[in-house]
Amino acid sequence: MVSLLDIIGPVMVGPSSSHTAGACRLGLIARALVGGTPEHAQVELHGSFARTGVGHGTDRAIAGGLLGYHPDDERLRESLTAAEAEGLTIEFKNTTLRGDHHPNTTRITVKRDGKTAVLIGSSLGAGRILVTAIDGFPVEVTGAYTTLVAVAKDVPGIVASVAGALADDSVNLATMRVSRRQKGGEAIHIYELDHAPSDGAMARILALPVVKTVRIIERVA
């Protein structure tokens, strides 16, 4: 079924819902992975993003997302200048990513306070996005929900422990997915939530002995 949003697109600063609104949301998610505006970002543009992104404002849109701007923020037009003023250095480069990727895809590497995060994500049109990898793990993050991202050792009971901490905090799970590189190694947990957990619940999850990192991505769609 085609929705009205698919026809007219999201409320945004133009010119393109795929090259601008979706790109901005990918920047917002990259920002969330390091807990705020990064100090440095490498933005690799693939496919149509590489060929026509600059003309459609993809560079400004991603920069704006990294600064915390949303797709309807008028400041997107001057985001590259704002990034420089805020001490955010951004390196843009065109690339061809290996594997099967949507034409509007980017790989964003961000660094802040000694933390590094890497995402691969695509803009699907009408402002919709899909993040397909975080720090080398395959994921499916749409930004339509507040999302908890945890990396933990792959051991029995860890999903129940995380879900239990969320349940005790009255946080309802919309979806969840766990991906691992190998049995007994590290796995990434993606929990899409109806609302954000409290600081106490986050601390309880992070205190689990097998949990390495816990991050929250606020809803961006």
Secondary structure, DSSP 8 states (H G I E B T S, - for coil): ---HHHHH--S-SSS-IIIIIHHHHHHHHHHHHTTSS-SEEEEEEEEHHHHHTTTTTHHHHHHHHHHT--TT-GGGGGHHHHHHHTT-EEEEEEE--SSS--SEEEEEEEEETTEEEEEEEEEEETTEEEEEEETTEEEEE-SSSEEEEEEEE--TTHHHHHHHHHHHTT--EEEEEEEESSTTSEEEEEEEESS---HHHHHHHHTSTTEEEEEEE----
